Amino acid sequence: MNKYDFSNRVVAVTGGANGIGAAVVERLVLSGARAAIWDMDVGAPEAKVKALPQDQLLTCKVDVSDYDSVAAAVADTEAKFGSIDVLVNSAGIAGPTHTLADYPVDMWRKVQAVNLDGIFHCCKAVIPGMVAKDYGRIVNIASIAGKEGNPNASAYSASKAAVIALTKSLGKEMAGHNIAVNCVTPATANTRILDQVTQEFIDYMLSKIPRGRFVTVDEIASMIAWMCSEENSFTTGAVFDLSGGRATY
């Protein structure tokens, strides 16, 4: 496992109780970080999270689609650990699989509210503190769907494309500070988000990956660890591919 020095660093990870977020929490805490888990589902964290030193963890029930909920989590995190150095935006939902013509309007809005508005809310809430101390690392979890689009997943694909654009815009805004804002575009990982889609859709996504398998959450966390570290002192506004060869650009 690659390790960077995160002692004296405070990280906030949305969706940190499970899946990609949990793998990131594990990687950074074992590298010395104090981590705040911001998640809706705080009652059933993965075993890897439960096994971590609990004095290095804070768990906050957060609805990222609600700015007031995010602001409260920032206040709680700062009260326990101090100002936030690293933000990893991992919370997200897949939404149902429908053609665009049949896509439920309420679900379209929910997917955007969690996947896009949630990242906007979290970045908006933590950036003033990062600017004040002229240090920060932000990593947004986008998706290969944001580059290529998946059929019958217009809401998810659109939300992740918007995350890529938001990352590029914010990276340019923060370029005059020691704040790096980047995103990753993973292929499908075998996490609980697959419970939201059909087996036919899962088979389709797997068939598109030249590696012939899903990416693991540990592989994603490995890349994110460097992106969150002090060593990532130049790259910002960038998109890091984790698609197993699927990405065409």
Phi, psi and chi 1 to 4 in degrees:
 res  aa     phi    psi   chi1   chi2   chi3   chi4
   1 MET       -  125.0 -177.0  179.3   76.3      -
   2 ASN   -69.0  142.7   62.4  -27.1      -      -
   3 LYS  -132.7  140.9  -73.7 -172.6  177.3 -179.1
   4 TYR  -124.0  163.7  -60.4   90.0      -      -
   5 ASP   -82.7  103.7 -175.8    7.2      -      -
   6 PHE  -109.6   12.8  -75.0   95.1      -      -
   7 SER   -63.0  139.8   56.3      -      -      -
   8 ASN    74.3    9.2  -57.3  -41.4      -      -
   9 ARG  -109.0  142.2  -67.7  -60.9 -177.7 -164.2
  10 VAL  -111.3  125.5  176.3      -      -      -
  11 VAL  -119.6  145.7  -52.7      -      -      -
  12 ALA  -119.5  129.4      -      -      -      -
  13 VAL  -125.8  114.4 -177.7      -      -      -
  14 THR   -78.2  145.9   72.4      -      -      -
  15 GLY    63.9   28.6      -      -      -      -
  16 GLY   -80.5   -2.4      -      -      -      -
  17 ALA   -81.9  -22.6      -      -      -      -
  18 ASN  -147.0  166.8  -66.4  -82.1      -      -
  19 GLY    62.1 -140.2      -      -      -      -
  20 ILE   -58.7  -43.6  -64.2  170.2      -      -
  21 GLY   -58.9  -42.3      -      -      -      -
  22 ALA   -64.5  -38.9      -      -      -      -
  23 ALA   -65.1  -36.4      -      -      -      -
  24 VAL   -68.2  -44.8  170.9      -      -      -
  25 VAL   -56.5  -48.4  168.2      -      -      -
  26 GLU   -57.5  -48.7  179.2 -172.8   41.9      -
  27 ARG   -61.3  -44.2 -177.8   74.2   56.3  125.7
  28 LEU   -76.9  -37.3  -60.2 -172.1      -      -
  29 VAL   -66.1  -41.2  167.1      -      -      -
  30 LEU   -68.1  -13.0  -69.0  179.0      -      -
  31 SER   -98.8    9.3  -63.5      -      -      -
  32 GLY   107.5   -5.2      -      -      -      -
  33 ALA   -74.0  154.7      -      -      -      -
  34 ARG   -98.6  129.0  -68.3  168.2  -67.3  165.4
  35 ALA  -123.2  133.2      -      -      -      -
  36 ALA  -101.7  122.2      -      -      -      -
  37 ILE   -93.5  115.3  -64.6  171.3      -      -
  38 TRP  -105.7  111.8  -61.7   -7.3      -      -
  39 ASP  -153.6  151.2 -154.7  -49.5      -      -
  40 MET   -76.9  -33.8  -77.0  -74.2  -72.9      -
  41 ASP  -103.5   75.9 -173.6   11.7      -      -
  42 VAL   -89.8   -7.5  -63.4      -      -      -
  43 GLY   -81.5  -15.5      -      -      -      -
  44 ALA  -138.5   66.2      -      -      -      -
  45 PRO   -70.2  155.5   26.2  -33.8      -      -
  46 GLU   -64.4  157.6  -72.4 -173.5   10.7      -
  47 ALA   -57.5  -35.3      -      -      -      -
  48 LYS   -64.1  -30.4   65.2  178.4   65.0  175.9
  49 VAL   -75.9  -42.6  173.6      -      -      -
  50 LYS   -61.0  -28.9  -68.2 -179.7  179.7  179.3
  51 ALA   -80.9   -8.7      -      -      -      -
  52 LEU   -78.5  157.5  -65.1  171.6      -      -
  53 PRO   -59.5  116.7  -21.4   32.1      -      -
  54 GLN   -70.2  -20.7  -65.7  -57.0  -63.0      -
  55 ASP   -72.9  -10.9   61.5  -21.4      -      -
  56 GLN   -98.4    5.5  -70.4  176.2 -116.5      -
  57 LEU  -121.8  147.5  -68.6  178.7      -      -
  58 LEU  -134.4  131.6  170.0   68.4      -      -
  59 THR  -112.4  125.4  -59.5      -      -      -
  60 CYS  -123.5  129.8  -56.3      -      -      -
  61 LYS   -78.3  116.8 -174.3  169.8 -176.5  176.9
  62 VAL  -134.4  133.5 -178.9      -      -      -
  63 ASP  -101.7  103.0  177.6   -0.3      -      -
  64 VAL   -66.2  -18.4  -64.4      -      -      -
  65 SER   -76.4   -6.2   69.4      -      -      -
  66 ASP  -115.5  112.2  177.7   -2.1      -      -
  67 TYR   -61.0  -38.2 -178.2   75.7      -      -
  68 ASP   -62.5  -36.3  -70.6  -18.9      -      -
  69 SER   -65.1  -41.2 -180.0      -      -      -
  70 VAL   -65.6  -45.2  171.6      -      -      -
  71 ALA   -60.5  -38.0      -      -      -      -
  72 ALA   -65.6  -38.3      -      -      -      -
  73 ALA   -66.3  -38.3      -      -      -      -
  74 VAL   -60.4  -46.2  171.2      -      -      -
  75 ALA   -61.7  -43.1      -      -      -      -
  76 ASP   -64.9  -40.6  -69.8  -16.5      -      -
  77 THR   -66.0  -44.6  -58.4      -      -      -
  78 GLU   -66.4  -34.5  -69.6  178.9  -19.1      -
  79 ALA   -65.7  -34.8      -      -      -      -
  80 LYS   -87.8  -44.2 -176.9  172.6  178.2   64.5
  81 PHE  -114.8  -18.7  -69.8  143.1      -      -
  82 GLY   103.2 -172.0      -      -      -      -
  83 SER   -66.5  152.2   58.6      -      -      -
  84 ILE   -85.3  126.7  -63.9  166.9      -      -
  85 ASP   -94.6  -33.3  -58.8  -67.5      -      -
  86 VAL  -133.7  134.7  175.5      -      -      -
  87 LEU  -124.7  124.6  170.0   66.7      -      -
  88 VAL  -117.3  115.3  179.1      -      -      -
  89 ASN   -93.3   96.6  -75.3  -57.0      -      -
  90 SER  -110.9  -17.7 -178.7      -      -      -
  91 ALA   -61.6  135.8      -      -      -      -
  92 GLY  -172.6  161.1      -      -      -      -
  93 ILE  -129.4  154.2   60.0  173.5      -      -
  94 ALA   -84.8  -36.7      -      -      -      -
  95 GLY    77.3  168.9      -      -      -      -
  96 PRO   -74.7  165.3   29.5  -35.7      -      -
  97 THR  -102.9  112.4   50.5      -      -      -
  98 HIS  -145.8  157.0  -64.9  -72.3      -      -
  99 THR   -63.5  158.2   64.2      -      -      -
 100 LEU   -58.7  -40.2 -173.7  144.2      -      -
 101 ALA   -62.2  -29.2      -      -      -      -
 102 ASP  -100.9    2.4  -66.6  -30.5      -      -
 103 TYR   -70.5  127.1 -149.2   93.7      -      -
 104 PRO   -64.5  131.3  -18.7   31.2      -      -
 105 VAL   -60.9  -40.6  172.0      -      -      -
 106 ASP   -65.5  -35.4   61.3  -26.5      -      -
 107 MET   -74.5  -34.6  -73.4  -54.1  -58.3      -
 108 TRP   -55.1  -49.6  172.2  -82.2      -      -
 109 ARG   -65.7  -35.7  -69.1  174.1  176.9  157.8
 110 LYS   -66.5  -42.8 -177.4  175.1 -178.6  179.0
 111 VAL   -61.0  -44.4  170.8      -      -      -
 112 GLN   -65.6  -38.4  -50.5  -47.5  -45.3      -
 113 ALA   -63.0  -40.3      -      -      -      -
 114 VAL   -81.5  -52.7  175.0      -      -      -
 115 ASN   -74.4  -35.5  -66.6    0.1      -      -
 116 LEU  -106.1  -55.7  176.7   58.1      -      -
 117 ASP   -59.8  -36.8  -64.6   -6.4      -      -
 118 GLY   -59.0  -42.9      -      -      -      -
 119 ILE   -68.7  -41.2  -70.6  180.0      -      -
 120 PHE   -57.0  -47.5  163.4   70.1      -      -
 121 HIS   -60.0  -47.1  -68.0  155.9      -      -
 122 CYS   -66.9  -43.0  -67.7      -      -      -
 123 CYS   -63.1  -45.4  -70.5      -      -      -
 124 LYS   -57.6  -38.2  177.6  178.8  173.3   62.5
 125 ALA   -75.9  -31.8      -      -      -      -
 126 VAL   -98.1  -22.0  -55.3      -      -      -
 127 ILE   -60.6  -41.4  -79.1  171.9      -      -
 128 PRO   -55.6  -40.2  -29.0   37.8      -      -
 129 GLY   -67.0  -38.6      -      -      -      -
 130 MET   -66.7  -41.7  -68.7 -179.3  174.5      -
 131 VAL   -63.4  -40.2  169.9      -      -      -
 132 ALA   -59.8  -34.9      -      -      -      -
 133 LYS  -105.8    4.3   61.8 -176.4  176.6 -176.9
 134 ASP    55.8   44.1 -160.9   38.3      -      -
 135 TYR  -156.8  138.5 -176.4   85.7      -      -
 136 GLY   179.6  153.9      -      -      -      -
 137 ARG  -134.8  126.6  -60.2  -71.4 -176.0  -93.9
 138 ILE  -124.6  129.4  -63.0  174.0      -      -
 139 VAL  -125.1  123.6  177.5      -      -      -
 140 ASN  -104.4  133.8  -60.1  -37.2      -      -
 141 ILE   -88.7  107.4  -49.6  -60.8      -      -
 142 ALA   -95.8 -136.7      -      -      -      -
 143 SER  -171.4  153.9  169.8      -      -      -
 144 ILE   -57.7  -27.3 -175.2   60.4      -      -
 145 ALA   -62.0  -28.3      -      -      -      -
 146 GLY   -72.6  -20.5      -      -      -      -
 147 LYS   -90.2  -43.4  -74.6 -175.2  171.1 -174.5
 148 GLU  -111.4  -20.6  -59.1 -149.8  -25.5      -
 149 GLY    76.0  128.5      -      -      -      -
 150 ASN  -106.6  131.6  -75.2  -30.1      -      -
 151 PRO   -62.6  145.8   23.2  -32.7      -      -
 152 ASN    65.9   19.7  -60.2  -44.7      -      -
 153 ALA  -142.7   49.3      -      -      -      -
 154 SER   -65.4  -38.8   55.1      -      -      -
 155 ALA   -65.1  -48.1      -      -      -      -
 156 TYR   -63.5  -47.0 -177.4   80.0      -      -
 157 SER   -60.7  -44.2  -60.4      -      -      -
 158 ALA   -64.8  -40.8      -      -      -      -
 159 SER   -64.1  -39.3   71.5      -      -      -
 160 LYS   -75.8  -32.0  -66.3  -58.7 -173.9  177.1
 161 ALA   -63.4  -39.4      -      -      -      -
 162 ALA   -65.5  -35.5      -      -      -      -
 163 VAL   -62.1  -40.8  168.3      -      -      -
 164 ILE   -60.5  -46.5  -67.0  171.1      -      -
 165 ALA   -66.0  -41.1      -      -      -      -
 166 LEU   -59.8  -43.2 -176.9  153.7      -      -
 167 THR   -59.9  -45.6  -60.7      -      -      -
 168 LYS   -64.0  -42.3  -70.9  179.3  173.8  -66.3
 169 SER   -64.3  -49.6  176.2      -      -      -
 170 LEU   -67.3  -35.3 -175.6   56.8      -      -
 171 GLY   -58.8  -40.5      -      -      -      -
 172 LYS   -68.5  -39.2  -68.9  177.4  172.6   66.1
 173 GLU   -62.2  -37.6  -72.1 -178.8   18.6      -
 174 MET   -93.5    3.9  -65.8  -66.1  103.6      -
 175 ALA   -64.0  -23.6      -      -      -      -
 176 GLY   -81.4   -3.1      -      -      -      -
 177 HIS  -115.0  169.6  -57.4  -84.2      -      -
 178 ASN   -84.9   57.5 -174.2   15.1      -      -
 179 ILE  -127.9  118.4  -59.9  171.8      -      -
 180 ALA  -103.1  130.9      -      -      -      -
 181 VAL  -124.7  111.8 -174.4      -      -      -
 182 ASN  -137.2  169.3  -63.1  -69.9      -      -
 183 CYS  -138.3  162.1   69.9      -      -      -
 184 VAL  -118.0  151.1  -67.2      -      -      -
 185 THR  -123.6   78.5   53.3      -      -      -
 186 PRO   -72.3  151.8  -10.6   25.3      -      -
 187 ALA   -71.8 -178.9      -      -      -      -
 188 THR   -63.4  135.1  -56.1      -      -      -
 189 ALA  -109.2  149.2      -      -      -      -
 190 ASN   -82.0   76.9 -168.7    6.8      -      -
 191 THR  -119.9 -177.5   65.4      -      -      -
 192 ARG   -66.3  -14.2  -65.0 -164.3  -51.1  178.0
 193 ILE   -63.4  -24.2 -160.4  169.9      -      -
 194 LEU   -68.8  -16.8  -65.6 -174.3      -      -
 195 ASP   -66.3  -15.3  -65.2  -18.5      -      -
 196 GLN   -90.3   -6.6  -57.4  171.6   36.0      -
 197 VAL  -125.0  169.3  -62.1      -      -      -
 198 THR   -81.6  159.4   64.6      -      -      -
 199 GLN   -62.6  -36.7 -175.1   61.1   47.5      -
 200 GLU   -59.2  -41.3  179.6 -177.2   10.1      -
 201 PHE   -69.2  -39.4 -169.9   73.9      -      -
 202 ILE   -61.0  -45.5  -66.2  170.0      -      -
 203 ASP   -61.9  -38.6  -66.7  -18.1      -      -
 204 TYR   -62.2  -47.1  165.4   80.9      -      -
 205 MET   -64.6  -39.0  -70.2 -172.2  -69.1      -
 206 LEU   -64.4  -37.9 -178.7   58.8      -      -
 207 SER   -65.4  -19.2   72.9      -      -      -
 208 LYS   -88.5   -6.4  -69.6  -67.3 -176.0  178.8
 209 ILE   -97.0  111.9  -58.3  172.8      -      -
 210 PRO   -56.7  -30.4  -30.0   38.4      -      -
 211 ARG   -65.1  -20.6  -75.0  -85.4 -169.1 -165.8
 212 GLY    78.9   16.6      -      -      -      -
 213 ARG  -153.7  167.3   64.4  172.3  176.3   84.8
 214 PHE   -80.1  152.2  -68.1  136.3      -      -
 215 VAL   -70.6  147.3   63.3      -      -      -
 216 THR   -92.8  155.1   70.7      -      -      -
 217 VAL   -65.6  -30.4  -66.9      -      -      -
 218 ASP   -68.7  -34.8  -70.0  -29.0      -      -
 219 GLU   -65.1  -39.1  -72.7  169.7  -33.6      -
 220 ILE   -67.2  -44.8  -61.0  171.4      -      -
 221 ALA   -62.6  -33.7      -      -      -      -
 222 SER   -61.6  -45.7  179.6      -      -      -
 223 MET   -67.6  -41.6  179.1  175.4  -77.6      -
 224 ILE   -64.2  -34.5  -70.5  173.9      -      -
 225 ALA   -56.6  -44.6      -      -      -      -
 226 TRP   -66.7  -41.9  172.8   79.0      -      -
 227 MET   -60.8  -29.2  -63.6  165.7   69.9      -
 228 CYS   -86.8   -8.6  -68.6      -      -      -
 229 SER   -87.1  166.3   73.0      -      -      -
 230 GLU   -64.2  -25.9  -70.5 -172.9   48.9      -
 231 GLU   -63.9  -25.3  -69.4 -168.2   17.9      -
 232 ASN   -82.8   73.7  179.4   22.4      -      -
 233 SER  -100.2   -3.6   55.0      -      -      -
 234 PHE  -124.5  -43.1 -171.9   69.5      -      -
 235 THR   -72.0  127.5  -63.6      -      -      -
 236 THR  -151.4  154.6 -166.0      -      -      -
 237 GLY    68.1   23.7      -      -      -      -
 238 ALA  -106.0  160.7      -      -      -      -
 239 VAL  -119.7  118.3 -177.4      -      -      -
 240 PHE  -101.5  122.8  -71.2   79.4      -      -
 241 ASP   -81.3  132.3  176.8   47.4      -      -
 242 LEU  -134.5   45.0  -82.4  157.5      -      -
 243 SER  -101.1    5.8   70.4      -      -      -
 244 GLY    63.0   27.8      -      -      -      -
 245 GLY    96.3   -2.4      -      -      -      -
 246 ARG   -72.1  -36.3  177.8 -178.8  169.7 -176.6
 247 ALA   -60.6  134.5      -      -      -      -
 248 THR   -98.5   -4.8   54.1      -      -      -
 249 TYR  -157.3      -   74.3   95.3      -      -
